[in-house]
Amino acid sequence: MNPYKTMTFEEYRQYDALGLAGLIRKKEVTASELVEVAITRAESVNPAINAIVHPLYDMAREMARQAGPNSIFAGQPFLLKDLALEVAGTPRCSGCQGYRNYISESDSIIVERYRKAGLSFLGKTNTPEFGLTPYTEPRLFGPTRNPWNLGRSAGGSSGGSGAAVAAGITPLATASDGGGSIRIPASCNGLFGLKPSRGRISLGMGAAEGWSGAIMEHCVSRSVRDSAALLDAIQGSAPGDPFLAAPPEKPYLETIKEAPGKLRIAFSTAHPLGHELHPECIRAVENTAQLLESLGHDVEMAPLPYHREDLTKSFVMMVFGEAAADVQELGEFLGRPVTFADVEESTMGVALLGRAFSAKDYAYYRRKWNGLARRAGAFHQQYDLILTSTVSMPPFPVGALQPTAGEKKLVRVAKALGLRQSLKSKIDELAEKLFSYIPYTPYANMTGQPSMSVPLHWTPDGLPVGLMFTADMGREDILFRLAAQLEQAQPWMNKVPEV
């Protein structure tokens, strides 16, 4: 590009984050110029997609001015999900009305690492309340819309980040994943998203274990190499971490340059709850299996090591307990009991269920996670990877999974009359509704395995469908090598929504 010409958005969008950093180092553009391009793009497209809920434009400008060109990302713009991550002096609402006045006093450990990597914080992205749903439609900020079709969901709980990156505001943004919340929005928005192994990244003091170890932080990105480079920059433990992952043998940015070798890959189009996958998801898996075979891998259909009860009993019990804890912490922050003015009915309902069960129930079902982990470990003695669709359908209409008026009324009545037990009759119905859409992603959260969504399929009407690969514990290297091979064989960087 012409070093004397201001970069246009069309030029900006042609590059991934490492590509932009290279331009900065070659002095073809400055970090400050990139921030202004990103701000202009955000102001243009955000009213339509509602991805950024806390603009931090002045902060980004100052960080870009101070950034050294030798850092890995050289001062370019970056977005952070408005959940759990603390950025000193900024709001952190977690999608919740009750936290609308919360201001972070200090940085999270991972945020300190983002700063060292040379990223300029452009803003914070939309998320459902406490990250509890696989769609991003909080009452506080309203729904995030999918850039590929504004009537469709951007996924969750990192839907704001997914929509922002797909729309070209920044080339990558943070995402966190406790039940699929990196991989779901990656699938919905046509992006690459990898959930690292448990313990690969420190969540810091405030997040503690993160949903009993289910949660991991990372990002959604347009390129595989950006994800690898960011993981290199932020991976590693901190004092007091409850989980530790063995350091990689070499940087992931070097790993992606290596051929993956001949992998043994199991695939399935069976829905763990016995439902039907959308025909486009089945087609996506089958086409990907053929692509993998053409690349020299051993691919075969196989029964998955997953049981229905892993989700509908064991995983959901943890979610109930964590939601109850979230509401209790909010009450401590507010200094009074939490009301429906503070949280949504769905959150209150899940929290009431958390209070309806005993500590024994929580401990009993948490022990069941070990059985799943052992089954998965045995499975990976035979196969390197598991291939499935990331979710069970292409992006659905905004509002389609929201609780009904009757469900909201039931929660209000149960709360008013102290009838927590009455909600138990709705558990199976709740589990069916939730896990029908995300029948695969939570398993890797329970086991701690690394798992990624790769954008390899689009429907005839232009909606993205992600393909999910899950590896054995600690084997991000296998995933990155394969992802780089797939990216070369079937590139997706040139696929962008027209929004």
Secondary structure, 3 states (H helix, E strand, C coil): CCCCCCCCHHHHCCCCHHHHHHHHHCCCCCHHHHHHHHHHHHHHHHHHHCCEEEECHHHHHHHHHHCCCCCCCCCCEEEEECCCCCCCCCECCCCCHHHCCCECCCCCHHHHHHHHCCCEEEEEECCCHHHCCCCCCCCCCCCCEECCEEEEECCCCCHHHHHHHHCCCCCEEEEEECCCCCHHHHHHHCCEEEECCCCCECCHHHHCCHHHHCCEEEEEECCHHHHHHHHHHHCECCCCCCCCCCCCCCCHHHHCCCCCCCCEEEECCCCCCCCCCCHHHHHHHHHHHHHHHHCCCEEEECCCCCCHHHHHHHHHHHHHHHHHHHHHHHHHHHCCCCCCCCCCHHHHHHHHHHHHCCHHHHHHHHHHHHHHHHHHHHHCCCCCEEEEECCCCCCCECCCCCCCHHHHHHHHHHHHHCCHHHHHHHHHHHHHHHHHHCCCHHHHHHHCCCEEEEEEEECCCCCEEEEEEEECCCCHHHHHHHHHHHHHHCCCCCCCCCC
